[in-house]
């Protein structure tokens, strides 16, 4: 926006956005207002609109603009204007009344809060705001909002305050905390503001200050605010919203206890005091259940769960006599016993964490303390997992209850070891044997058994034989859900069946019968049959003719393509165990079932719309063929032709036709490349005759359509054939042909950001060249432009793509090490590249680390820096680092120091003296916090 618009013009844009019924006009107005918000003029016009107070929409837009500008464009303002901006915002805050819309209050409060954090010359913002606004009744609400937001915004990723500024702010907050606490206590007594809103805002603010530990934990129990929280949580009369706020407040305190492991050492009396205070809410929980107030019930459940997390390590601290806090699990289990499964679900993360910790400790004595609790948990899960008695069919896949049962399944698998999978299985079997057991109880017991079956020792002979026999002899009138879960249980017992071959034939007959049903059982049968094929490979060899028939009839079964692919995988694993003659014919037959429909599609001259996931979709059949190629992996002796080679060779004309006909469809191209990849990986260098025609076709299609899957497939070809001397020139030519279309994509505006898959696959291909044929690659003219492109890609914050770029740098630099004796000719070539580009590399890596990359990506950056250190001299490295650090700003837009000279020196020393990448990672993480 080159010229300043008037406030009236902006107002008209707002009216169009919110009131015009024409979608095109609304979209146009929205785009124009977005551009306006990015312009320098939006500061003054937003201020003007706030003064005019025309209507809700214009005030909201202006307040949001102010907040947005402070968060994202504060550097546009000269430091001399910071004070006038503050005064103007506080003046707007002063105009707020009890009738002002809450969204405007929030946006203006957020603007002031962010300004207080950014503005270095504002030394005591909390005290100043309290002194200025607390005497004014109408200003108490926005004041509480600002006091809540200031601690909440400290770690905002938009503000990028840096650790020095955050430390300074924490000191300000600590100093202001007594005065804030005094103000919050006064708010409890005020009668000149709406009570419900005042209490909510007061406790939200208290919670925010407790969460950052500016208000010490012990203040919670010995001041009126903490007492009021417990009073409101204990009262059945408390409104739902206020109950939610008090729950948040108490959970903040308990989370602080968890984070402050030594707080009970400092205040020993507090340990039992807080625990007993929370336990006293049990009565209130029962009242909420009696009143059927599910929201409050869920709040209590959350409080009891967070209580156990706060005392988690105390609970696990004693193996002889359990710590008193283990009683907290009784409160949690009381909630798990509630009739609504959504209440029980709140506790699941606690049980995951408990099981993981006990598993890691591997202490039977300690684990035994928790056995009764997990037994009760499993009993409750058994009840919650039961379907409704009047439910006729199977559970719908999209049903929330189905999602809950998946979570129950995961939880059971995690906690079962505490009581023992065998004991759990046996307990459920006793339920099955009880007289007059309902179908839904039977199904739920089988469901629990299904989730522990894999962990039962395969030579168990007491319970499982009876269970298997009962399943195989289910009466015809058995409820469909019971049959479905029984079949799934058979699949989970695959290891036991492998160990009891006498049961295999009967199980297969039962599963094949179920697979042919049209009542919803076929998917379970397919899953179970796949598991049994995987576990019983050798014993299933004699059933190969039946399995080939299953492969032929896949489309007659009521299963989706993923399950069909699973079945083909299981059958292919058995193919691998066949004698060579039998293998060749069976594999050829099964592959033909997938390729014949593809051939018909390719030969069909009429244009057919591809329906994704349907039989008219080539990917539907390609995925099936992939499963067979990938999992048929027989033992092949040296010099023996792999059976997949002939299939690949025969299918080659069809594969090239698919690539030609569907070259515009990236999804079909990806699937086709995957098929070729599995084939090449299976037969290795035996596929060398196919390389040249494949590469030519890849080059042609990539030039037109830029599908990154061809880059990935290229890296597979390099990996397999670059060690074959005569293939190297052709592979380098392939690389050369890929470069121009790749660079044309990546060098446009946002090209790297918009094409992360291309970046990932391209630099993986480059890395494969460096690993497999370093000298031809380093001596070629390709390396310089590729290195330059990699320098630009350093800032890309896509995890996989950036990792590929960093691995490219590492793989290249490793050949320049003095210790490289494998290919010593590479050393001078790499050293020259490092000396020419070392400064730019360090500059880009440090800039990317500070401004672009997530902290979890810095270990890859550290690897590159470490490898560069091994190639260039210490003096050169020091110069590179100094140049990069000098380019960073010394002060932030708010006027505070980002990094002191001492901190810059410490980082430089740590980097230069590091003897391992991990040391550099730690130094980088500490350093980047100064700017985040």
N, C-alpha and C positions, 0 to 999 in steps of 0.2 A: 504494500500500500504506500504509494509515493506521496500523496497529499493527505492532510488531515481531514477526516470527515467531520461533519457537525454532530452535536449530540442529538439533534432532531432526526438526522439521517440514520443514525444508529438505532434510535427509538423506533423508527419506521421499520427497520430490519427486524427488530425484536417482535413487533406486532405481526409482521408477515410470518415469521417463524411459528408463533404460537396461535395465531388466529386465522390465517389465510387457509382456505379449503383446497387450494390448488397445490397438488404435491410437487409439481415442478418449481413453482414459486417458493415453496417452503424449502426445498433442497437448495435452490439458488441463494436464498437468504441465509441458510445455515452455513454454506460455503463462504459467503461474504463476511459473516460474523466471525467465523473461525479465523479468516485472514486478518480481520480487524483486531481480534484478541492477540494475535502475534505481533501486531505493529507497535511502535513506540508511542503512538497517539492514544492507545487504549488506557494508559495510566490516568490522564487528565479527564478524558470523557467518562470513564467509569466513575470517577470521583464526582463529576458534575451530575450524572444520572442518580447517584445516591443522594445528592443534595436535593434534587428535584422531587424525589419520591412520587413518581407518577402513578405506578401500579406495581403489583407483586412481581410480574415477569421482568420488568425493567430493573427493579431493585435487586432481584435474584441474579439476573445476568451481570449487573454491575458488581455485585459482591463477589460472585464467582470469578469474574475477570480479575478483580483485585487479588483474590487468593491465588489464582492461576499465575498471574504475573510475578508475584512475590516468590512463589515456589519455583518457577521455571525461568524467569527472565530478570531476576533481581540485578544482574550485572548491567542492565541497560541504564540504571539510574546512577548518577554521580553521587558519591558519598555525601555531598552538601545537601542533597534533597531528602536524605533518609529521615531527618527529624520532622520535616514538614509532612512527609507521608505518614509518619507515626501520629502526629497531632491530628491530621485529617481523619485517619481511621478511628482514633479514640473519640473524636467529635461525632462521627457517625454512630459509634457504639453508644454514646450518650443520648442519642435520639431514639434508641430502642425503647419500646413500651411493652407491656404484658400482651398486647394484641399483635405485635410484630410476628410475622411468620417465622417458624423455627428454622427453616432452611436458610433464610437470610441471616439470622443470628449465628448459625453454624459457620456460614461462609465468611462473615466478617470476623468472627472470633478466631477462625483458622488463619485468616490473613494477619491479624495482630499477633497471634501465637508464633507464626512462622517469622514474622518481622522481628519479634523479640529474640528469637534464636539466631537469626542472621546478623542482626545489627550490633556490631562490636561495641559501638560507643554508648549503647544503652546498657548501663552497668547493673542496674537493679530493676529490671522490668517487673518482677513479681511485686516487690515492695511498692513501686510507683503505681501500679495498677490498683493495688489494695488501697493505698492512701487516697487515690483519686476517685475510685468508683464505689468502694464499699459503703460510704455514707449515703449514697443515692439509692433508694429502694428499687427504682426501676432498672438500675444498672447491675443489681446483684445477679440476675439470671445470666446476662452475657459475661459478667466477671467470672462466675463459676465455670462457664463454658470455656473461657480462655485459660483459666487455671487448670482445667482438665486437659486441654489440648497441648499446652506447652510441654509437660512431661511425655505425653503420647507421641509428639512429633520429633522428639530428640533423635530417633533413629530413622527418620523419614529418608527414603532413598532419593527423593526429589531434591531435598535441601543440601545433601552432601556436606554436612557440617565439618566433618573431619574429627579425628579423636582428640586433638588439642582443644578445639572449641567445645566438644561434648564434655570434656573434663571440666572446663571452665564453667559450663552451664550447670553441671552437677553440683559444683561448689556453690553456685548462686542459689540453687534449689535447696540444698542442705541448709544454707544460711537463712533462707526465707521460710523454711518448713514450720518453725514454731509459730510464726505470725499467720501462716496459712491455716494451721491446725486451730488456732484461736478463732480465726474468721469462720471456719467450718462449724465449730462448736456454737458460735453465735447464730449461725444460720438455722440451727435446730430450734432456737428460741424465737426466731423472727415470726411476726404475725402479719407483716405488711406486704407479703408476697403470696401468690397461690401455693398452698402447702404441698400438694402432691408433687408439683413440678420442682419446687424448692428442695424437697427431700431427695428426689431422684437426682437432681443436679449435684447436690451436696455429696451424696454417696458415690456418684460417678467420679467426682473430683477426688474424694478421699481414696477411692480405689486406685486411681491413676498415680497418686503420690506414694501409696503403699507399694505399688507394683515396681516403681523405680527405686524403692528403698530409701527415699528421702525422709519419709516418716518411719522411724524405727518400728520394728514388729511389736515390741512390748507395749507401744502406745495403743495398739488395737484393743488390748484387754483392760487397760487402766484409764480409758477416757470415755466420755459420754457417747462418742461416735460409735466406737466398737460395741458398747453395750446396747445402743439403739439398733444396730444391725441385728444382733441376736434377738432383741425384743420383737422387731418387725418380722423376723423369720419364724419366731415362735407363735406369732399371732395368726389366727385363722382369718382375721378381718383385713389383713394387709392386701392391698390391691395387687393385681398380677404384675403390672409394670414395676412397681416398687419392690415386689418380691424378687423379680428378675435382677434388678439393680443391686439389691442386698446380696443376692447369690453371687453375682460377679465380684462384689467387694470382698466377701468372705473367701472366695476362690483365689482372688489376688493375694490375699494374706497367706493362704495355705501354699500357694505356688512360691511365694518368697521364702517360706520355711524350707521348702524342698531345695531352693537354690542356695540358701544360706545354711550349709551343713553344720556350721559351728554355733548357730544361734542359741541352741539349747544349752551349750556349754557356758555361754555368756549369761543367759537368763534361765537357769535350770527349772525354776518353778513354773515357767511358761509351758513346758513340755506337757505336763498333765493338765494344766489349766485350760489350754486351748483344746486339747483332745476331749476333755470332759464337757467343755462348752458345746462343741460340735455334736458330741454324743447325745447331749440333752435335747437335740432337735428330733430325736426318734419319735417322741409323742406327736410333734407337729406333723411328721411324715404320716403317721397313722391317721391323723385327723384329715389330712389332704386326701388319703385313700378313701376314707369314709365319705367325704364330700364329693368324691369322684372329680377332684380338681387335678387333672392329669399334668397340667403345666407346672404346678407347685410340686407335685410328686416327682417330676423329672428334675426339678431344681434340687430337691433334697438328695436325690440319687447322685446327681453330679457333685454335690458338696461332699457326700460320704466317700465317693470315688476319689476326689481330689485330696481328701483327708488321708486316705491310704497311700496315695502317691507322695504326699508330704512326709509321711512317716515311713516311707518305703524301706530305706536302708536301716532304720531302727528296727523295723519288723523282721529284717533278715540278719540282724546283728548277733543274735544269740542262738546257738544250736542246742544248748542244754535245756534252758527254760525259756519258753517263748516270751518275747517282749510284750508288754501290756497292749501295745498298739495293734497287735494281731486281731484284737476284738473289733477293730474297724472293718475287717472283712465280714464280720457277722452283719454289720449294718448294710454293707454292699450286697450281701447275699439276700438280706431281707428285701432289698429293692429288686434284685434279680427274680425273686419269687412273685413280684407283682404280675397281675394277669396280662398286662400290655407288654408285648415283646419289645417295644421301642424303649421302655424303661430299662430293661435288661441290657439292651445294646449299648447304652451309655457306659457300661462298666467294662466292655470288651477289651479296650486298650490296657486297662489295669491288669487283666488276666494274661494278656499277651506278654506284658512286661515282666510279670511275676514268673511265668513259665520260662521265659528266656533267661532271666537271672538265675533261677534255680538250675536250669540245664547247664549254664556256664560254670556254676560253682561245683556241680557234681558232688554234692554232699547229702548222702542218704538220710542222715540224722536230721539235718535242717529241713530237707524236703518233706520228711514225715510230719512235721508240724502243720503243713498245709494240705495234707492228704484229705482230712475231713471236709475242709472247705471246698476242695475241687470235687469231691464226691457229691456234695450238695449242689455245686454248680452244674455238674453233669445231669443230675436229677432234674434241675430246673430247666436246663436246655432241652432235655427229653420232653418235658411238658410243653415248652414254648414251640418246639418244632412240630407239634401235632397239628394236622389239618382239621378243619371243621368237620364234624360228624356228618353233616348233610352235603358235603362237597362230593360231586359225582365223578368228575374226571381227574386229570392231572393238574398240577399247579401251572398256571400260565407263566411263561418265561419272563414276561414284563411285569409280573405282579411283585409288589414290594415285599410280600412274604417270601417269595422265591429268593430275592436278594438277601433277606435276613437269614434264610436257611444256608445260603452260601457262606455268610459270615460265621454262622454257627459251625459249619463244616470246618472252616479254617481254624476256629478257636479250639474245637475238640482235638484236631490233629496236633495242636500246640501243647495242650495241657494234659493229654491222656497219659503221658509218661509218669506224671506225678502219682497217679493211682495205679498205673499199669494197664496197658492196652488189653491184656488178657482178662484182667479182673473186670474191666469195663464191659468187654464183650460178653463175659459170663453173666454179669448183672442184667444186661439187656435180654439175654437168652432166658433168664428166669422170668422176666416180664412176659415174654412170648409164651411161656409154658403155663402162666397163671390161667385159671378157669375164667371164662366169660370175658376174655380180653377183647376190647373193641378193635375194629379195623384200623382206626386212626392211631391207637396206642401201639398196635403191631407195626404199622408203617414207621412210626417215629423211632421205635426201638431198633428196627432194621436200619433206619437212617443213621442212628448213632453207631451201630455195629459196622456199617459201611465205612465210616470215617476212621475207625481204629483197626480195621481188618488187615491192612498192609503191614502193621507192626507186630502182628502175632506170628510166633515162630512157626515155620511151615510144617513141622512134624507134630503139631497139636492134634490129638486124637480123641479128645473127650467131648468137646462141644461142636466144633466145626462140622464133623461128619453128620451130626444130627441136623444142623442148620441147612447144609447143602441138600440132604435128603428131603427135608421139609420143603425147600424151595422147588426142587425138581418134581415134587408131587403136590404142588398147590392145586386146590380144587378149581374147577372152571368158574365158579361163582365168586372167586376171590376179587376184592376191589382192585381196580386197575392200578391205583397208586401203590398198593402193596406189591403187586407183580413188578411194577417198574423199579421200585427200590430194591426188591429181591434180586432182580437182574443186575442192577448196579453193584450190589453186594458180591455177587458171583465174580464180577470183573475185578473187584478189589481183592478177592481171594485167589487171584491168579498164581501167586507163588505157592500157596498151599496146594492148588490143583496140579501144578507142575511136580510137586513132591508126592502126589497121590494119583498116579497115572490111571489107576482103575476107574476114577471118576470122570476122566476127560471125555470119553465118548458120550456119556449121558448128558454132560454139561453142554457139549457142542450141539447135540440134538435139540436140547431145550432152547439154546440161543438161536439156532437156525430157525426153529419154529417161531420164536418171538420176532426174529428179524423180518419174517414174511407177513407179520400181522399189520393190519391197517388201523389200529386203534391207539397209536401213540407209543407202543412198546419198542418199535424198531430202533429209535435212537439209542435207547438204553442197551439194547442187544448189540448194536454196532460198537458202542464204547466198550462193553464187556468183552466182545469177541476180539477187538483190537488189543486189549490188555492181555488176554490169554495167548494170542498169537505171539506177542512180544516175550512173554514169560516162558512159554512152552515150545520154543522154536524147533528143537530136535524132535520132540514127541509129536509135533504136528506135521512132520514131513510126510507121513503116510496118508494124510488127509488132503494132499495138495490138489488132487483132481476136484474135490468138493470146493476148495478155496478158489480155484480157477473159475468154477461155475458161479461162485458168489461174485467174483470180479466181473464176470460177463453180465450178471443180472443186477448190478448195482442200481440201475435206474428204475428197477421194479420195486425197490424198497422205499419206504417213506422216511428217508433220511436226507439231510442237507449235504451239500458237497464237501464240507469240512469233515463230516463223519465218514463219507465215502473215501476221502483221501486218507483218513486214519486207518480204515480197513485195508486200503491198498498198501499202506506202510507196513501194517502187521503181516500181510500176505508176502510182501517183498522180503521181509526179514527171514521168513521161512524159505523163500526161493533160494536165498544165499546158502542154505544148508543142503540143497539138492545136489545130486550127481550132475556133472557137467552136461551130459546129453539131455537129461530131464530138465535141467535149468534152462538151457537154450530155448527149447520148445515152449516151456511154460511162460518164460519171460516174454518171448516174442508174441505169444498169444495175448497175454495181459496188456502189453503195450499196444497191440493192434486195436484192442477195444477202445483205446483213447485216441489213437491217431486216425482211425477211419472217419469218425464224425468231423475231425479237423480237415481232412482231405476233401470231404464233400462241401464244406464251407468255402474252402479256397477255390474249388473248381466251379462253384456256383456263380454265374456271370451277373445275376441280379444283385443289387445292393440291398443287403439286409441290415436293419438297425440292430446294433449289438445291445442286447439286454443284459446288463451286468448281473452275473451270478446265475444266469439261465443257460439252458442247453445250447442256445444260439450264440453264447459268448465263447470265443476261442479260449479265453483264460480258464474257463470251466474245465476244459479237457487238458490244456497244457499243465495245469496244477496237478491233475491226476497223473499225467505222464511223469512229471517231476518226482512225485512220491515214489514211483516204481524205480526210476533211474537212481534216485538218491539213496534208497535203502536196500537195493539189491547189490550187495557187496561181498561176493564169494572170495574165498582164498584163491589167489592166482599166483602160480609159481613164476619165477623169472623166465622170460622168453615166451610164456603162454599168452595167447591173445585173450584179452578181457571180453566176456560175452556182450558187454554193453557196446563195444566198438562197432560190431556189425549192425546192431540196432540203430546206433547213431548215424552210421554211414548210410544205411537204407533210408532213414528218416530225413537225411540232409536236404534233398530236393524240396520236401514238404516244409521244412523249417525255413528255408530261404524264401519260399512262396509266402509263408505267413508274414515274414519280416517285410516283404515287399507290399503285400496287400494291406496290412494293418499298421504301416509305418507311422501314421499320424497319431495312433492311439498309444499313449505313453504306458498305460496299464498293461496292455497286451505285449508291448515291447519288453517291459520289465519282466513279465512272466516268461517270455521266450528266452531272454538272456539268462534267466535263472535255470531254465531247462538245459541250455548249452553249458552253463557253468557246472552244473552237477555232472553232466556227461563228461566234460573235459577233466574235472577233478577225479572222476572214477577211473578213466582209462589213461590219464596222464599223457606221456609223450607218444603213445600209440595213435593219438588224434592229430599228429603233426600235418597230415595231408589235408586236413580240413581248415588249417589255420589261414592259409592264403586267401581262399574264397571268402571265408568268414570276415577277415580283416577288411577286404575290399568292400564288402556290403556294409559293414559297420561304419566305415569312413563316409560312404555315400549318404547313408541315412542320417548320421550325426551332423553332417554339414547342413542338411536341410532342417532337421527337427531338434537337435541339441538334447536328445534324451541322455541323461547322465548315466543310465544303466549301461550304456556302451563303454563309458569310461571305466566303470567297475569291472565289466567283462574283460576289457583290455588289461586291467591289472591282474586278472586271473591268467590270461594268456601269457603275460610277461613272467608271472611266477612259475608257470609250467614249462615255457619254451625258451626263455632267455638264456638258459644254460646250454641250449642247442645252438652252436655257433652260426649255422646257416640261417637261423630264424631271426637273429638280432637286427640285421639291416631292415627287414620287413617290419619288425616291431617298432624300430626307431622312426620309420616312415609313417607308421600308424600314429605315433606320438606327435610327429610334426603336423600331420593332417588334423589332429584334434585341437592343436593349440589355437589356430586362428578363430574357429567358431567359439571356442571356450572364452578366449580373451575378449571377443566382441560382445559376449554376454556379460562378462564380469566388469568391463570397464565403463559401462554406462552408469548413470546415476543410480545408486542403491543396487547395483548389479550384484555385488557380493551378498548383500543382505537378502535380496530376493531369490537367490539361487544357491542356498547352502548345500543342497545335495550335490550340485555340480562341483562346488569347491571341495567338498568331502571326497568325492570320487576322483576328481582330477589329481589332487595331491596324494591320494592313496596310490594312484597309478604312477606318479613320479617317484614315490618312495619305493615301489616295487622295482622300478628301473635301477635306482641307486643300490638296492639290496642285491639284485640278481646280476646286473651287468654294469657295475659302477664306471669302469674306464670308458667304454663307448659313450655312455651318457654324459660323463663329465667332459669328455673331449668334444662333444657335439656343440653346435651353436644354440642348442635348445636351453641349456642350463641358465644362461643369463636372464632371458625374459621370464623364465619360470620363477627364478629367485626373486625378481622384481615384483612379480604378481603375488608371491608369497608374502613379501614385505607389506603390501597393501592389505592382504587378508589377515594380518595379525590382529586387527581390531574387531574382527567378526565375532560376535558374542553367541554364536551357535556352537553348542558343546562338541558335537561330532566333527563339524567342519573345521573348527579351530584346532581340535586335537589332531586332525590329519595334517594341517599346515605345520603345526609344531613338530610332529613326527617327521615330516619331510626335512625340516631344518636339522633335527637331531641325526637322522640317518645320513644326511649329507656330511655334516660336520664330523661325525665319527670316523669317516675315512681320512680326515686330516690329522688325527691324533698321532703323536710320535710313536705310540705303542702299536700302531697298525702295521703289522708285518704280513698280513694276508694279501693285501694289494698295495704295496708301498708306492707304486706309480701314482696312486690317487692323492698322496699327501701334498705334493706341490700344487696340484690343481685346486684342491680344497683350500689350502692356505691362501692362495691368490684370491679366491672368491671371498674368503673371510676378511682379508685385509681391505678389499674393495668395498664390501658391504657391511662390515662389522659395526661401524658407527650408526648407519641407518637402521640396522637390525636392533641394536640396543635401544635406540631412540624410539622405534615403533613398539618394541616389547614393553618398555616402561610406560609409554603413553597409553597403550592398550590396557595394561594392568591397572593403571590408576583410573582411567575414565570409561573403559568399555567392558572389561571381562568380569565375570562373576568370580568370587574368591575360590570356588572349587576348581576353576580352570587354571589357577596360577601355578600348580605343580608342573603342568606341561611347559609353561613359560620358563620355569626354573630349570627344567631339563635342557632347554635350548641354551640358556645362559651358561649353564655348567659346561656343555659341549663346546661352546665358543671359547670359554676360558682355557680349554685344553688345546686349542688350535692357535690362538693369538698370544702375544706376550702380555705380561702383567701390566706393563706401561700402556700398551694400546688399550687394554681392557679398562684401565683406570680413566684414560682419556675419554673413551666411549661413554662410560657411566657419568662422568662429570658433565659432558656436553648434554646428555639426556636430562640430567637433574637441573641443569641451568635453564633448560627450556620450560620447566614447570613453574607455575605462578607461585610467588612467595606469599602473597596474601589473597584471601578470597574476596568475592564481591561484597561481603559484609564488612570487610576491612580488618579481619583478624588473620593472624599468622597461620598458614597451613602447616608448614614444616620448618622447624628451627634449623639453623646451620648445624647444630650438634646432631639432630636427628638425621639430616642428610649425610653427615659424616659417618654416623653409626651404620646406616644402611650400606654405604659404599664399602666400609670396612668388612661388614658381614658378607657382602657379595664377593669381594675380592679374596677373602680368606677362607671361603667355604670349601670344604673338602668333599662335599656330597650335595646332590640336588636338593635333598630334604632341608638342608640348612638355608639354601637360597629361597625355598618355598616359604619357610617361616619368616625370613627377612622381608620377602615381598608382601606377605599378608599383613605384617605389622606396618610396613611402609604405606601400603595402599589405604589403610584405615585412616591415615592422616588426611586423606583427600575425599573420604566417603562419608 
